Amino acid sequence: MRRDSKKFALGKLKHEFLGELLSNLEINDERVVLGSKIGEDAAVIDIPGDNYLVAKIDPITFATDHIGYYVVNINVNDVVCTGAKPKWFQTTILLPQKSTTNSLIENIFKDIHDTCKSMGITVIGGHTEITPKIDRPMVIGSLLGEVEKEKLVRTSGAEPGDAIILTKGIFIEGTSIISREKEGELKDRGFNSDFIEKCKNYLYEPGISVFKEALLANNNFKIKSFHDPTEGGLATGLAEMAIASKTGIIVQKEKINILPESSILSKAYDLDPMGTISSGSLLIALDDDLSQDLVDLLKKNKIHAEKIGNFVNAEKGLMIKENNGKSSPLSYSETDEITKIF
């Protein structure tokens, strides 16, 4: 193994390096239907019967307020993006020695329990400890779900010609994180309480969960691919879909919805909305001729949706069509824009 003193940026590993690491992993169990791959955010295991078992693990590292709610939803999002129904949840809770209180622990437990209960998920265990050398809570969730074998959706399933649907908009989670973690700073900058409270409520409305829309889409259409853009934002999420599917993409910038409060905060903190953490958004690939029917169904169920582009042959690359009609390469980074505020 190479040894060097290279410093890493906050956030995800670079795709090239991660791909190299994953290529060295050997899967010797034929029951593993889907293992570790770039863009594939959950593992799939064959079990007796008509269903696959889906397994996911993910931490919360940026947010502290309502961290229990975050950790459940972030894991749920990746499980439902396989078409599965989330079933069983475990968590590891690591707490700082200096600032931990009984009420902090109780609130984390309550958020986890209430959020799981609202989605029919059973909390089956975990681990909690006071940990040295951290200054904020860190929570790691592990979620298991089940999916009918014929309903399994892979990130790698998109094909040239398929439509790309985006739900809700982008920078939803980023808006909530900034307003909750930087509330005092926002007040010092002149933002009023109503604005801050509305941004904080982005956690719930439009919300960081894609539970409803993923199940709705998969129950009514043949979905080729799902992906929820998290760290690295929409741009990285699109790139991960294209890498997994071995395709290119062309997206139209004017079709990408940025909510008003998100736009204001992105300018205030000089963040690119396309590259800022965007849990709550869902990217969907399906046959182009079905795209309007899906958009209509989602809107009928009060979920904003828009076709933002298409998958194309890989040699065409990753392209974004600007509002002036000119196309340019879609730039993306595994390092999320929101790391600039921490």
Summary of the structure (lengths in Angstrom):
residues: 342
radius of gyration: 19.7
end to end distance: 31.7
largest distance: 59.2
contacts: 1169
relative contact order: 0.17
helix: 39%
strand: 25%
